[in-house]
């Protein structure tokens, strides 16, 4: 499933199911086919995501050998939470500033 997050404050954000559901879980939203994030909840969501990104970055900064480093296809490095969450955090910030909700599945 592909998630399409929409807000009148910014352009649409498309995310694959697994990363979108991870981000939704971090901010305390139940992964579902439809949902909404109200502006009143956005500051807390931003804080939760930024904290999770910082913790993930710190865990990834621990020294690892080349053999144990997480890799994707063809030896490429795996995409981090920081990379996955950054566009969503930007959408949250712009939507909060414009006092517009973020919806998906509608």
C-alpha positions in Angstrom: 0.0 0.0 0.0 1.1 3.5 -0.7 0.3 6.3 1.7 -0.5 9.8 0.2 -0.3 12.5 2.9 -2.1 15.7 1.9 -2.2 19.1 3.4 -3.3 22.5 2.0 -0.1 23.9 3.3 2.3 21.9 1.1 2.4 19.4 -1.8 1.4 15.8 -1.4 3.9 13.4 0.2 3.9 9.8 -0.9 5.4 7.0 1.2 5.6 3.3 1.0 3.7 1.4 3.6 6.5 0.2 6.0 8.2 3.6 6.4 4.8 5.5 6.7 3.5 3.1 9.3 6.8 3.4 11.3 6.5 7.1 11.3 2.8 7.0 12.2 3.6 4.6 15.1 6.3 7.0 16.4 3.9 9.9 16.5 1.3 7.8 18.2 -1.1 7.4 15.3 -2.6 4.0 14.5 -1.5 3.0 11.0 -4.8 2.9 9.0 -6.1 3.4 5.5 -7.5 6.8 6.5 -6.4 9.3 9.1 -5.8 12.9 10.1 -3.3 14.8 12.1 -4.8 18.0 13.5 -2.6 21.1 13.9 -3.0 20.9 17.7 -1.2 17.6 17.6 1.6 18.6 15.3 4.1 20.1 17.7 4.1 16.9 19.8 4.4 14.8 16.6 7.4 16.9 15.5 9.1 16.5 18.9 8.5 12.7 18.9 9.9 12.3 15.4 12.9 14.5 16.0 13.7 12.5 19.2 13.3 9.2 17.4 15.6 10.4 14.6 18.2 11.6 17.1 18.1 8.2 18.9 18.4 6.4 15.6 21.3 8.6 14.5 23.1 8.0 17.8 22.6 4.2 17.5 23.8 4.3 13.9 26.9 6.3 14.9 28.2 3.3 17.0 31.3 1.8 15.3 30.5 -1.2 13.3 32.6 -3.3 11.0 31.9 -3.4 7.3 30.6 -6.9 7.6 27.9 -5.9 10.2 26.9 -2.5 8.8 23.3 -2.5 7.5 23.1 -2.6 3.7 20.4 -2.7 1.1 20.5 -4.1 -2.3 23.9 -4.4 -4.1 25.8 -3.3 -1.0 24.1 0.1 -0.8 23.6 1.6 2.7 20.2 1.2 4.1 17.9 4.3 4.2 17.9 5.8 7.7 15.0 7.0 9.8 16.5 10.5 9.4 16.1 10.3 5.6 12.7 8.8 5.8 11.3 11.2 8.4 12.8 14.5 7.1 10.1 15.1 4.4 7.3 14.2 6.9 8.8 16.6 9.5 8.8 19.4 6.9 5.2 18.7 6.0 4.3 18.8 9.7 6.1 22.1 10.3 4.5 23.7 7.2 1.1 22.5 8.1 1.4 23.6 11.7 2.5 27.1 10.5 -0.5 27.3 8.2 -2.8 25.8 10.8 -3.9 23.1 8.3 -4.5 19.4 9.0 -2.7 16.5 7.3 -4.9 13.8 6.0 -4.4 10.5 4.2 -6.7 8.0 2.5 -9.4 10.5 1.7 
